[in-house]
Amino acid sequence: MTEPMRLIGLEGVWKTYGTGDVAVDALRGIDLSVEAGQFVVILGPSGSGKTTLLNVVGGIEPATKGRVTVAGHEVTGAGNGDLSDYRRDTVGFVFQFFNLVPTLTAVENVQLVGELAGRTAADATAALDAVGLGEHAARFPASLSGGQQQRVAIARAIVKRPPLLLCDEPTGSLDLATGRQVLGVIRDLGRRDGMTVLLVTHNQAIAAMADRVIHVGSGEIAGDERNASPAAPQELQW
């Protein structure tokens, strides 16, 4: 049997803010390996280090110590130019707040990122179609619901066709029904395109739909579980 390919590798990763007596260790010696194609939930309370972990993997923040590799890229020690290329070509980001440009239509918001990665207008339209918003391509963010705006944000993240999708509390500002819908879109796109998904949340219920759940507490991995039968998004309750 072929061994699963490792997409993400963290070895002894620390992230420290400040120096001396005021230094705070947000990550404390994290070792983590994630296989390509997995849907992974990083679960922990506020202040546990889970968003910092996501940012270090995404090349948004540098690790203080240790090694981070993603899809063959050496993230630790990379220069600003290499990190920009890495974030552009390898990683899609979905945040709790949609961060759409209010003066651009839905499809223009997607095109804005797609063009940076060499994608076409047709690719942007296809990405909106993939999240079920093709008929709303010409609408501005203010005329879209919260769930629709988050789906535009997902389309913007996937138009690059990245191997890795990082999601930071993507349902944090949504109601239950809309949150289920958004989670279903993320899961289905991950399966369709073979993307690895890392989703950060404090919501225990969301962990039920993951292939794997990484528990984070006080900057350390406190647990690592695999779900033999992940739940469907519509079954989640919170």
ZILIN-V513688 format. One record per run of one state. SS is the DSSP state (A for helix, B for strand, O for the rest). FROM is the first residue (numbers start at 1). LEN is the number of residues. If there is no record, write none. Layout:
BEGIN
[[SS	FROM	LEN] [SS	FROM	LEN]]
END
This chain:
BEGIN
[[O	1	5] [B	6	12] [O	18	2] [A	20	3] [O	23	1] [B	24	12] [O	36	3] [B	39	5] [O	44	6] [A	50	8] [O	58	7] [B	65	6] [O	71	2] [B	73	2] [O	75	5] [A	80	10] [O	90	1] [B	91	4] [O	95	10] [B	105	1] [A	106	11] [O	117	4] [A	121	10] [O	131	3] [A	134	3] [O	137	3] [B	140	1] [A	141	3] [O	144	2] [A	146	13] [O	159	5] [B	164	5] [O	169	7] [A	176	18] [O	194	2] [B	196	6] [O	202	2] [A	204	6] [O	210	2] [B	212	6] [O	218	2] [B	220	7] [O	227	6] [A	233	3] [O	236	3]]
END
